[in-house]
C-alpha cells in the first residue's frame, strides 16, 4: 500500500528531509495573462487576447522543466 504526503507552504521544502523518493507537483494554470505579483493573487497587468495553447503544445514544453536542478529566480 502506498501513502501520499502533502506538503503545504513552507512544509514543501522540508519534505525532502524526512521522505524518501521524489516530490511530485500538481499544477493548475491560467495561461495568457500576467499579474503584478507573477502569481494568481496579483492584479492582471496584461492579457493576451486570442491566446490558444493545446494540451499537446503544453506537454511538448514540459521536458524543459524536468531533470536536473532548476533554480527559480523569484521577482523582487
Phi, psi and omega per residue, in radians:
X1 nan 2.408 -3.139
X2 -1.798 2.479 3.072
X3 -1.885 2.665 3.074
X4 -2.057 2.318 3.099
X5 -2.037 2.351 -3.118
X6 -1.989 2.167 3.075
X7 -1.733 2.342 -3.120
X8 -2.163 2.414 3.110
X9 1.040 -2.302 -3.112
X10 -1.176 -0.272 3.095
X11 -1.140 -0.387 3.133
X12 -1.071 -0.797 -3.090
X13 -1.288 -0.357 3.135
X14 -1.430 -0.277 -3.038
X15 -1.056 -0.673 -3.104
X16 -1.106 -0.373 -3.138
X17 -1.267 -0.411 -3.084
X18 -2.285 0.061 3.090
X19 -2.020 2.583 3.022
X20 -1.687 2.685 3.126
X21 1.709 -2.746 -3.070
X22 -2.058 2.875 3.064
X23 -1.620 2.700 3.088
X24 -2.282 2.372 -3.137
X25 -1.948 2.455 3.031
X26 -2.012 2.222 -3.010
X27 -2.180 2.427 2.945
X28 -2.075 2.245 -3.047
X29 -2.321 2.631 2.976
X30 -1.980 2.041 -3.067
X31 -1.712 2.622 3.068
X32 1.731 0.131 3.137
X33 -2.398 2.608 3.050
X34 -2.101 2.582 3.107
X35 -2.157 2.876 -3.121
X36 -1.232 -0.236 3.126
X37 -1.978 0.044 -3.128
X38 1.083 0.384 3.049
X39 -2.473 -3.135 -3.053
X40 -1.282 -0.202 -3.081
X41 -1.549 -0.192 -3.107
X42 -1.417 3.058 3.088
X43 -1.459 2.305 3.139
X44 -1.121 2.162 -3.138
X45 -1.831 -0.371 -3.133
X46 -2.690 2.369 3.099
X47 -2.382 2.249 -3.127
X48 -1.564 2.085 3.126
X49 -1.389 2.566 3.130
X50 1.243 0.311 3.136
X51 -1.168 2.254 -3.097
X52 -2.480 1.985 3.068
X53 -2.268 2.206 3.134
X54 -1.446 2.922 3.058
X55 -1.009 -0.708 3.131
X56 -1.096 -0.687 3.098
X57 -1.049 -0.789 -3.110
X58 -1.195 -0.795 -3.138
X59 -1.110 -0.478 3.138
X60 -1.175 -0.507 -3.115
X61 -1.684 -0.179 -3.120
X62 -0.974 -0.720 -3.135
X63 -0.989 -0.412 3.100
X64 -1.167 -0.314 -3.087
X65 -1.905 0.157 -3.086
X66 -2.081 2.485 3.048
X67 2.215 -2.195 -3.088
X68 -1.074 2.985 -3.135
X69 -1.045 2.364 3.089
X70 -2.031 2.150 -3.132
X71 -1.648 2.016 3.138
X72 -1.494 2.341 3.091
X73 -1.869 1.764 3.122
X74 -1.205 2.569 3.105
X75 -1.201 2.776 3.125
X76 -1.080 nan nan
